[in-house]
Amino acid sequence: MIAAFSALANLQLADRLPFSDSTPLLAALVSAAAVSLAVSIAAEARGISSPIRVLLALAIAGPLAWSIWAAGAPPIRVTALVWAALAGAVLLPFVGRGSPERFWAFTLWTVVGAAVAFVAVALFLLAGYVILWMLEALFGLDIGGNWDRHVLVTGLTLIGPLFALGRIPSPLDEALVFDATDRMVRVVRPLFDWVLVPLVLVAGAILHVYLLREAAGHRLTTAEVWPPLVFSVLVLALRVAIDPFRIGAPKPTILFLRFWRLMLALPTVALGAIVWQRVEAGGWMLASYGLAAWTLSLALVLALAVWRRAAGDIRWLVGVPAVLLLLTTFGPWGLESTVVRSQLDRLSEATGHRAAGRALAPEYMASLREGIVDLGILRRLRDVRVVLPPEGAGDPIWGNETIRAFEVMRVAGLDAPTSRAAAVPTFNSFQLFAASRNGEGLDLADFDLALRIRYSSFEAGQATDKSDAWMVALTEDGQRLSIRHGNVVDRVRLEPVLAELLRLAPAIDGPPQRADLTSDDGRRIRLDVDQAGIDTRARVFNGLGATILLRRAEWKAE
């Protein structure tokens, strides 16, 4: 599966695939590889022979890969499945057998193997690039193509994974035990005992003072989410990491081991309150669902304290979040189903409010737009059509092969503010146009001057010819081009160019876009655009790279 994934990635890079979108197949292969790894290691731990392990892994991973490929599962769901499978790869061999110490040692050497694999990839890339350079520099060979990229893709998708697999220890290895006298252990242990543990204790004290202050002021639901989230992840990871160092531990570590559950109690309550407030305000979204899943895993880990057998076993601390992560990938309780159902209900409710003549508050519309962005990430934008009124459901965009979130917002009547100051630029609202020039000439027609504006944001205009005092820049509203020659200043409206680029973007390696425009004062201008960054929500330029053709006679000072 790893070899197939690498071959497919290289074929995609070379544009040799018989189909346009290889993402579903790549997602299916990487998911199947992770699941088959977990199944194979678990079967090996139970003494199952190698041929049976292979058949068992294929029997489970094969149908899974087919279902992911056929359904076109969104990347976020595939990512969750892969991480859950990787956690299962180190956990399943020790479910119902072995000891926490053996699990810790197995996980340690598996992680070390992954780190060594990263070094192997770096060496492979270095050697590959040196060989390509030698062939070109010493023999004058024109390698051409994307061979440097093929070396990178092969290193990351084939060499690294294969090397990492070869470094995974056998779960049946009797030498796989924790040795407190091992040199690596003696080097690493002071890092935990005298650096990380004290820092976490101090950070915990600061965080609790902050959360208690917010709770006293009835502001816990609006508290910052990152401090309790990062702190809880750090505490849980540190508890797993220092488990073998319990015997003979110094006082800071003993203090941490005694009170780590208490340290997590208030952050867990704070995260739960924040989740409740977010769901009340905007329904279930990707961020609130992920936060809720982590909060639930913390609550379950804390609840294990009442079960004596599981209270001190770090396998439960890893297993609970891993199982919940796996559960988020399927079923009506899963991330995709929950978010889609919640956001469609809210959009249906908004449609009803508008039909009844009730206006929607700006904050409510903003949360609906965020929900549509999440539906785009989940590749479920077409589902919005069923909750729209007839005029929205009949819009031509639904016949397009690709639908974008900003188009659905427009059809749903949730367009973002049109003023640049009110627009909130995000990654999802940014599109890039970049043309590819292959040495073709530029037709000057009856123009006699060419100016150049380098790609830049509107804040910084580019002086193209200081000796002749020409200056070209985007205006602050991102909708016009300002041209200055001496004391003569004129502006050109870019709406026709913007409309055409919005139709094409995102586009890479296409032809430059040319347009004949007239300035505010009636001067003729030809614009040849090869780079543009566009805020699709505000419908303005964030940056522009172009050649501008002018007539000198039209720019003489009167």
C-alpha positions as CSV (number, residue, x, y, z in Angstrom):
1,M,0.0,0.0,0.0
2,I,2.9,2.3,0.8
3,A,4.4,1.6,-2.6
4,A,1.1,2.1,-4.4
5,F,0.6,5.4,-2.5
6,S,4.1,6.6,-3.5
7,A,3.6,5.6,-7.2
8,L,0.2,7.3,-7.3
9,A,1.6,10.5,-5.8
10,N,4.5,10.6,-8.4
11,L,2.0,9.9,-11.2
12,Q,-0.1,12.8,-10.0
13,L,2.9,15.1,-9.9
14,A,3.8,14.1,-13.5
15,D,0.2,14.6,-14.6
16,R,0.0,11.0,-15.9
17,L,-3.2,9.9,-14.1
18,P,-6.2,8.9,-16.2
19,F,-8.5,10.8,-13.8
20,S,-8.5,14.4,-12.7
21,D,-8.9,14.1,-8.9
22,S,-6.7,11.5,-7.1
23,T,-7.3,12.8,-3.6
24,P,-10.0,10.2,-2.7
25,L,-7.7,7.3,-3.9
26,L,-4.7,8.8,-2.0
27,A,-6.9,9.1,1.1
28,A,-8.1,5.6,0.8
29,L,-4.6,4.2,0.5
30,V,-3.2,6.1,3.4
31,S,-6.1,5.1,5.6
32,A,-5.8,1.4,4.6
33,A,-2.1,1.5,5.3
34,A,-2.6,2.8,8.8
35,V,-5.4,0.4,9.6
36,S,-3.5,-2.6,8.2
37,L,-0.5,-1.6,10.3
38,A,-2.6,-1.6,13.5
39,V,-4.2,-4.9,12.6
40,S,-0.9,-6.6,11.7
41,I,0.9,-5.5,14.9
42,A,-2.1,-6.6,17.1
43,A,-2.2,-10.0,15.4
44,E,1.5,-10.5,15.8
45,A,1.2,-9.8,19.5
46,R,-1.3,-12.7,19.7
47,G,1.1,-15.1,17.9
48,I,-0.8,-15.3,14.6
49,S,1.3,-16.5,11.7
50,S,2.6,-14.0,9.1
51,P,0.4,-15.2,6.2
52,I,-2.8,-15.1,8.3
53,R,-1.8,-11.6,9.5
54,V,-1.5,-10.4,5.9
55,L,-4.9,-11.8,5.0
56,L,-6.5,-10.4,8.1
57,A,-5.1,-6.9,7.4
58,L,-6.2,-7.0,3.8
59,A,-9.7,-8.3,4.8
60,I,-10.2,-5.3,7.1
61,A,-8.3,-2.5,5.2
62,G,-9.5,-3.4,1.7
63,P,-13.2,-2.8,2.3
64,L,-12.3,0.3,4.3
65,A,-10.2,1.7,1.5
66,W,-13.0,1.1,-1.0
67,S,-15.6,2.8,1.1
68,I,-13.4,5.9,1.6
69,W,-12.6,6.0,-2.1
70,A,-16.2,5.5,-3.2
71,A,-17.7,8.0,-0.7
72,G,-15.0,10.7,-1.2
73,A,-14.5,11.1,2.5
74,P,-13.4,14.6,3.5
75,P,-9.7,15.0,4.4
76,I,-10.6,15.9,8.0
77,R,-12.3,12.6,8.6
78,V,-9.5,10.7,6.9
79,T,-7.0,12.5,9.1
80,A,-8.9,11.5,12.3
81,L,-9.0,7.9,11.1
82,V,-5.3,7.7,10.4
83,W,-4.3,9.1,13.8
84,A,-6.7,6.8,15.6
85,A,-5.2,3.8,13.7
86,L,-1.6,4.9,14.5
87,A,-2.6,5.1,18.2
88,G,-4.1,1.7,17.9
89,A,-0.9,0.4,16.4
90,V,1.0,0.9,19.6
91,L,-2.0,0.2,21.9
92,L,-3.7,-2.9,20.5
93,P,-0.8,-5.3,21.1
94,F,-1.1,-4.6,24.9
95,V,-4.9,-4.7,25.3
96,G,-5.7,-7.4,27.8
97,R,-2.0,-8.5,28.0
98,G,1.4,-7.2,28.8
99,S,2.0,-4.3,31.3
100,P,2.1,-0.5,31.2
101,E,5.9,-0.7,31.3
102,R,6.0,-2.9,28.1
103,F,3.5,-0.6,26.4
104,W,5.7,2.4,27.3
105,A,8.8,0.8,26.0
106,F,7.2,-0.3,22.8
107,T,5.8,3.2,22.2
108,L,9.2,4.8,23.0
109,W,11.1,2.7,20.4
110,T,8.4,3.1,17.8
111,V,8.6,6.9,18.2
112,V,12.4,6.7,18.0
113,G,12.1,4.6,14.8
114,A,9.9,7.3,13.3
115,A,12.5,10.0,14.2
116,V,15.3,7.9,12.6
117,A,13.1,7.5,9.5
118,F,12.9,11.3,9.3
119,V,16.7,11.4,9.3
120,A,16.8,8.8,6.6
121,V,14.4,10.9,4.5
122,A,16.7,13.9,4.9
123,L,19.8,11.9,3.8
124,F,17.9,10.5,0.8
125,L,16.8,14.0,-0.3
126,L,20.4,15.3,0.2
127,A,21.9,12.5,-1.9
128,G,19.2,12.7,-4.6
129,Y,19.6,16.5,-5.0
130,V,23.4,16.2,-5.1
131,I,23.2,13.5,-7.8
132,L,20.8,15.7,-9.9
133,W,23.1,18.7,-9.5
134,M,26.2,16.6,-10.5
135,L,24.5,15.3,-13.7
136,E,23.6,18.9,-14.7
137,A,26.8,20.6,-13.6
138,L,29.4,18.0,-14.5
139,F,27.9,16.5,-17.7
140,G,25.8,19.3,-18.9
141,L,22.7,17.2,-18.9
142,D,19.4,19.0,-19.0
143,I,17.4,16.9,-16.4
144,G,14.3,19.1,-16.9
145,G,10.8,18.1,-15.7
146,N,10.0,17.9,-12.0
147,W,12.7,15.4,-11.0
148,D,13.6,17.4,-7.9
149,R,10.0,17.2,-6.8
150,H,9.8,13.5,-7.6
151,V,12.8,13.0,-5.3
152,L,11.0,14.9,-2.5
153,V,7.7,12.9,-3.0
154,T,9.5,9.6,-3.1
155,G,11.4,10.4,0.1
156,L,8.3,11.4,2.0
157,T,5.9,8.7,0.7
158,L,8.2,5.7,0.3
159,I,11.6,5.9,1.9
160,G,10.4,7.4,5.2
161,P,7.4,5.1,5.8
162,L,9.3,1.9,4.8
163,F,12.2,2.9,7.1
164,A,9.8,3.6,10.0
165,L,8.1,0.3,9.5
166,G,11.4,-1.5,9.7
167,R,12.2,0.2,13.1
168,I,9.0,-0.9,14.8
169,P,10.0,-3.5,17.5
170,S,8.2,-6.8,17.8
171,P,5.6,-6.7,20.6
172,L,6.7,-10.3,21.5
173,D,10.3,-9.2,22.1
174,E,11.3,-10.2,25.6
175,A,14.0,-7.6,25.7
176,L,11.3,-4.9,25.3
177,V,11.3,-3.8,29.0
178,F,12.0,-0.5,30.8
179,D,15.5,-0.3,32.1
180,A,16.1,2.5,34.6
181,T,19.8,2.1,34.1
182,D,19.7,2.5,30.3
183,R,21.8,5.4,29.1
184,M,19.0,7.1,27.2
185,V,16.7,6.9,30.2
186,R,19.4,8.4,32.5
187,V,19.8,11.3,29.9
188,V,16.1,11.9,29.4
189,R,14.8,11.5,33.0
190,P,16.2,14.8,34.4
191,L,14.5,16.7,31.5
192,F,11.1,15.4,32.9
193,D,11.9,15.6,36.6
194,W,13.5,19.0,36.8
195,V,12.3,20.9,33.7
196,L,9.0,19.8,32.3
197,V,7.3,18.9,35.6
198,P,8.1,22.1,37.4
199,L,7.1,24.2,34.4
200,V,3.7,22.4,34.2
201,L,3.2,22.9,38.0
202,V,3.8,26.6,37.6
203,A,1.7,26.9,34.5
204,G,-1.1,25.0,36.3
205,A,-1.1,27.5,39.2
206,I,-1.3,30.5,36.8
207,L,-4.1,28.9,34.7
208,H,-6.2,28.1,37.8
209,V,-5.9,31.7,39.1
210,Y,-7.1,32.9,35.7
211,L,-10.0,30.4,35.5
212,L,-11.1,31.1,39.1
213,R,-11.1,34.8,38.3
214,E,-13.3,34.2,35.2
215,A,-15.6,32.0,37.1
216,A,-16.0,34.5,39.9
217,G,-17.0,37.1,37.3
218,H,-19.4,34.7,35.6
219,R,-17.2,34.9,32.4
220,L,-16.2,31.2,32.3
221,T,-18.1,30.5,29.1
222,T,-16.2,33.3,27.3
223,A,-12.8,32.5,28.7
224,E,-9.9,31.9,26.3
225,V,-10.0,28.4,25.0
226,W,-6.3,27.8,24.2
227,P,-4.8,28.0,27.7
228,P,-7.0,25.1,29.2
229,L,-6.8,23.1,26.0
230,V,-3.0,23.2,25.6
231,F,-2.5,22.7,29.4
232,S,-4.8,19.6,29.4
233,V,-2.9,18.1,26.5
234,L,0.4,18.8,28.1
235,V,-0.6,17.3,31.5
236,L,-2.0,14.1,29.9
237,A,1.1,13.6,27.7
238,L,3.4,14.3,30.6
239,R,1.6,11.8,32.8
240,V,2.1,9.1,30.2
241,A,5.7,10.0,29.6
242,I,6.9,9.9,33.2
243,D,5.0,6.8,34.2
244,P,8.1,4.6,34.4
245,F,9.9,7.2,36.5
246,R,7.5,6.9,39.5
247,I,9.9,4.8,41.6
248,G,12.6,7.0,43.2
249,A,11.0,10.2,41.7
250,P,12.0,13.6,43.1
251,K,9.5,15.8,45.0
252,P,8.2,17.8,41.9
253,T,7.4,14.6,40.1
254,I,5.8,13.0,43.2
255,L,3.7,16.2,43.6
256,F,2.6,16.0,39.9
257,L,1.7,12.3,40.1
258,R,-0.4,12.8,43.2
259,F,-2.4,15.8,41.9
260,W,-2.5,15.6,38.1
261,R,-6.2,14.7,38.1
262,L,-7.0,17.6,40.3
263,M,-5.0,19.8,38.0
264,L,-7.2,18.7,35.1
265,A,-10.6,19.2,36.9
266,L,-11.1,22.9,36.5
267,P,-9.7,23.1,32.9
268,T,-12.1,20.3,32.0
269,V,-15.1,22.2,33.5
270,A,-13.9,25.4,31.7
271,L,-13.7,23.6,28.3
272,G,-17.1,22.2,28.8
273,A,-18.6,25.6,29.5
274,I,-16.9,27.1,26.5
275,V,-18.2,24.2,24.3
276,W,-21.7,24.8,25.6
277,Q,-21.6,28.5,24.9
278,R,-20.2,28.0,21.3
279,V,-22.9,25.4,20.5
280,E,-25.6,27.7,21.8
281,A,-24.4,30.5,19.7
282,G,-23.5,28.8,16.4
283,G,-24.6,25.2,16.6
284,W,-22.1,22.3,16.1
285,M,-19.1,23.3,14.0
286,L,-15.8,21.6,13.4
287,A,-14.0,23.4,16.2
288,S,-16.7,23.0,18.8
289,Y,-17.2,19.3,18.0
290,G,-13.4,18.6,18.3
291,L,-13.3,20.6,21.5
292,A,-16.3,18.7,22.9
293,A,-14.7,15.3,21.9
294,W,-11.5,16.2,23.8
295,T,-13.4,17.5,26.8
296,L,-15.4,14.2,27.0
297,S,-12.1,12.2,26.8
298,L,-10.8,14.3,29.7
299,A,-13.9,13.7,31.7
300,L,-13.7,9.9,31.1
301,V,-10.0,9.8,32.1
302,L,-10.8,11.6,35.3
303,A,-13.7,9.2,35.9
304,L,-11.3,6.3,35.7
305,A,-10.0,7.3,39.1
306,V,-12.9,5.4,40.7
307,W,-11.8,2.1,39.0
308,R,-8.8,0.9,40.9
309,R,-7.6,-1.4,38.1
310,A,-7.6,1.3,35.4
311,A,-6.6,4.3,37.6
312,G,-2.8,3.9,37.3
313,D,-2.7,2.3,33.9
314,I,-1.4,4.7,31.2
315,R,-2.9,2.5,28.5
316,W,-6.3,3.9,29.4
317,L,-5.0,7.4,29.1
318,V,-4.0,6.7,25.5
319,G,-6.9,4.4,24.7
320,V,-9.8,6.7,25.7
321,P,-8.9,9.6,23.4
322,A,-8.0,7.2,20.6
323,V,-11.4,5.4,20.8
324,L,-13.3,8.7,20.9
325,L,-11.2,9.9,17.9
326,L,-12.2,6.7,16.0
327,L,-15.9,7.2,16.9
328,T,-15.9,10.7,15.4
329,T,-15.2,9.2,11.9
330,F,-18.5,7.4,11.4
331,G,-22.1,7.1,12.5
332,P,-24.8,9.7,13.2
333,W,-22.8,10.8,16.2
334,G,-19.7,11.4,14.1
335,L,-18.2,14.7,13.2
336,E,-19.5,15.0,9.7
337,S,-23.1,13.9,10.4
338,T,-23.3,16.1,13.5
339,V,-21.9,19.3,11.9
340,V,-23.9,18.9,8.7
341,R,-27.2,18.2,10.5
342,S,-26.7,21.1,12.9
343,Q,-25.8,23.7,10.3
344,L,-28.6,22.6,7.9
345,D,-31.0,23.0,10.7
346,R,-29.8,26.5,11.4
347,L,-29.9,27.5,7.7
348,S,-33.5,26.1,7.5
349,E,-34.4,28.2,10.6
350,A,-32.9,31.3,9.0
351,T,-34.8,30.7,5.8
352,G,-38.0,30.5,7.9
353,H,-37.2,33.7,9.7
354,R,-36.7,35.5,6.4
355,A,-39.9,34.1,4.9
356,A,-41.8,35.5,8.0
357,G,-40.2,38.9,7.4
358,R,-37.9,38.8,10.4
359,A,-34.4,40.3,9.9
360,L,-31.3,38.4,10.9
361,A,-28.8,39.9,13.3
362,P,-25.3,40.5,11.9
363,E,-23.8,38.1,14.5
364,Y,-26.3,35.4,13.6
365,M,-25.5,35.8,9.8
366,A,-21.7,35.7,10.6
367,S,-22.1,32.4,12.4
368,L,-24.2,31.0,9.5
369,R,-21.3,32.0,7.1
370,E,-18.8,30.2,9.4
371,G,-21.1,27.1,9.2
372,I,-21.1,27.2,5.4
373,V,-17.3,27.4,5.4
374,D,-17.3,24.2,7.6
375,L,-19.7,22.5,5.2
376,G,-17.2,23.4,2.4
377,I,-14.4,21.7,4.4
378,L,-16.6,18.6,4.7
379,R,-17.5,18.8,1.0
380,R,-21.2,19.0,1.8
381,L,-22.1,22.4,0.3
382,R,-24.6,20.8,-2.1
383,D,-26.7,19.8,0.9
384,V,-27.5,23.5,1.5
385,R,-29.7,23.4,-1.6
386,V,-32.5,21.5,0.2
387,V,-33.0,24.1,2.9
388,L,-33.1,27.1,0.6
389,P,-36.2,28.8,-0.9
390,P,-37.1,28.0,-4.5
391,E,-35.2,31.0,-5.9
392,G,-32.0,29.9,-4.1
393,A,-32.5,26.2,-4.9
394,G,-32.9,27.1,-8.6
395,D,-29.7,29.1,-8.9
396,P,-27.3,28.0,-11.7
397,I,-24.4,27.4,-9.4
398,W,-25.8,24.0,-8.4
399,G,-25.1,22.8,-11.9
400,N,-21.4,23.6,-11.6
401,E,-18.9,20.8,-11.1
402,T,-17.2,22.7,-8.3
403,I,-19.1,24.9,-5.8
404,R,-17.4,27.4,-3.5
405,A,-18.5,28.5,-0.1
406,F,-18.8,32.2,-1.1
407,E,-21.1,31.2,-3.9
408,V,-23.4,29.3,-1.5
409,M,-23.3,32.3,0.9
410,R,-24.5,34.6,-2.0
411,V,-27.3,32.2,-3.0
412,A,-28.4,31.9,0.7
413,G,-28.4,35.7,1.1
414,L,-25.5,35.7,3.5
415,D,-23.0,37.7,1.5
416,A,-20.1,39.1,3.6
417,P,-19.9,42.8,4.0
418,T,-18.7,44.5,0.8
419,S,-16.6,47.2,2.4
420,R,-12.9,46.3,2.8
421,A,-12.8,47.6,6.4
422,A,-15.7,45.3,7.4
423,A,-14.4,42.3,5.6
424,V,-12.6,39.7,7.7
425,P,-10.0,38.0,5.4
426,T,-9.6,34.3,6.0
427,F,-7.7,31.6,4.2
428,N,-11.1,30.2,2.9
429,S,-11.9,33.6,1.3
430,F,-8.6,34.1,-0.5
431,Q,-8.0,33.0,-4.0
432,L,-4.8,33.2,-6.1
433,F,-4.4,33.8,-9.8
434,A,-0.9,33.2,-11.3
435,A,-0.2,33.2,-15.0
436,S,2.7,31.3,-16.7
437,R,4.8,33.3,-19.1
438,N,6.6,31.1,-21.7
439,G,8.6,33.8,-23.5
440,E,5.7,35.2,-25.5
441,G,5.8,38.8,-26.6
442,L,3.6,41.6,-25.4
443,D,1.6,43.3,-28.1
444,L,2.1,47.1,-27.6
445,A,-0.5,48.0,-30.3
446,D,-0.5,51.9,-30.3
447,F,0.8,52.2,-26.8
448,D,4.4,53.5,-26.4
449,L,5.1,53.0,-22.6
450,A,5.1,49.9,-20.5
451,L,5.1,50.1,-16.7
452,R,5.3,47.3,-14.2
453,I,3.6,46.8,-10.9
454,R,5.2,44.0,-8.8
455,Y,2.9,41.8,-6.8
456,S,2.3,43.5,-3.5
457,S,-0.4,44.4,-1.1
458,F,-2.3,47.7,-1.4
459,E,-0.3,49.3,1.4
460,A,2.9,49.5,-0.6
461,G,2.9,51.1,-4.0
462,Q,5.7,50.3,-6.4
463,A,7.7,53.0,-8.1
464,T,8.4,51.6,-11.5
465,D,10.6,54.3,-13.0
466,K,12.0,56.7,-10.4
467,S,14.0,58.7,-13.0
468,D,10.8,59.5,-14.9
469,A,8.7,59.8,-11.7
470,W,6.1,57.1,-12.4
471,M,4.3,55.4,-9.6
472,V,1.7,52.6,-9.8
473,A,-0.1,51.1,-6.8
474,L,-3.4,49.5,-5.8
475,T,-5.7,51.9,-3.9
476,E,-6.6,51.1,-0.3
477,D,-10.0,49.8,-1.1
478,G,-8.4,47.2,-3.4
479,Q,-10.8,48.1,-6.3
480,R,-8.8,50.7,-8.3
481,L,-5.3,51.2,-9.7
482,S,-3.6,54.6,-9.0
483,I,-1.1,55.9,-11.6
484,R,1.0,58.9,-11.0
485,H,3.3,60.7,-13.4
486,G,4.8,63.9,-11.9
487,N,1.9,66.0,-10.9
488,V,-0.6,64.0,-12.9
489,V,-2.7,61.5,-10.9
490,D,-5.4,59.2,-12.4
491,R,-7.2,56.1,-11.3
492,V,-8.5,53.1,-13.1
493,R,-11.5,51.0,-12.0
494,L,-10.7,47.3,-12.0
495,E,-14.2,45.8,-11.8
496,P,-14.1,44.1,-15.3
497,V,-10.7,42.5,-14.5
498,L,-11.8,41.4,-11.0
499,A,-15.0,39.8,-12.4
500,E,-13.0,37.8,-15.0
501,L,-10.4,36.7,-12.4
502,L,-13.1,35.6,-9.9
503,R,-14.4,33.4,-12.7
504,L,-11.0,31.8,-13.3
505,A,-9.4,31.7,-9.7
506,P,-7.9,29.7,-8.3
507,A,-5.7,29.3,-11.4
508,I,-2.0,28.5,-11.7
509,D,0.0,28.4,-14.9
510,G,-2.7,29.8,-17.1
511,P,-2.4,32.6,-19.7
512,P,-2.1,36.2,-18.5
513,Q,-5.4,38.1,-18.5
514,R,-5.5,41.3,-20.6
515,A,-8.1,44.0,-20.5
516,D,-8.4,47.4,-22.2
517,L,-9.6,50.0,-19.7
518,T,-10.4,53.7,-19.5
519,S,-9.3,55.8,-16.5
520,D,-11.5,58.2,-14.5
521,D,-10.1,61.0,-16.6
522,G,-10.6,59.2,-20.0
523,R,-7.1,57.9,-20.6
524,R,-6.7,54.6,-22.4
525,I,-4.9,51.8,-20.5
526,R,-4.1,48.2,-21.3
527,L,-3.6,45.9,-18.3
528,D,-1.8,42.6,-18.6
529,V,-2.3,40.7,-15.3
530,D,0.0,37.7,-14.4
531,Q,-0.5,37.6,-10.6
532,A,-3.4,38.5,-8.3
533,G,-4.6,37.8,-4.8
534,I,-8.3,38.2,-4.4
535,D,-10.5,38.5,-1.3
536,T,-13.6,36.7,-2.7
537,R,-15.9,37.7,0.1
538,A,-15.2,41.5,-0.1
539,R,-14.6,41.1,-3.9
540,V,-11.4,43.2,-3.9
541,F,-7.7,42.7,-4.7
542,N,-5.3,42.0,-1.9
543,G,-2.4,42.1,-4.3
544,L,-1.7,42.6,-8.0
545,G,1.2,42.0,-10.4
546,A,0.8,43.3,-13.9
547,T,2.2,45.2,-16.9
548,I,0.5,48.4,-17.7
549,L,0.6,49.9,-21.2
550,L,0.1,53.7,-21.6
551,R,0.4,56.5,-24.1
552,R,3.0,59.1,-23.0
553,A,1.2,61.9,-24.7
554,E,-1.9,61.4,-22.6
555,W,0.1,61.9,-19.3
556,K,1.7,65.2,-20.0
557,A,1.1,67.9,-17.4
558,E,-1.3,70.6,-18.6
